[in-house]
């Protein structure tokens, strides 16, 4: 789910090719969102891996 959001946001960012102040600000905001989503995704993946290690195998 997060990977889909990252892909969609990256597509939007790539559409912002002009160098107006407003578009540069939008790109910075989008990059911040991408960074946060990747951070959340990394923590989610790490937590899932840790849970798998902790759970007893059946």
Buried (B, 14 or more C-beta within 10 A) or exposed (E): EEEEBBEEBEEEBEEBEEEEEEEEEBBEEBEEBBEEBEEEBEEEEEEEEEEEEEEEEE
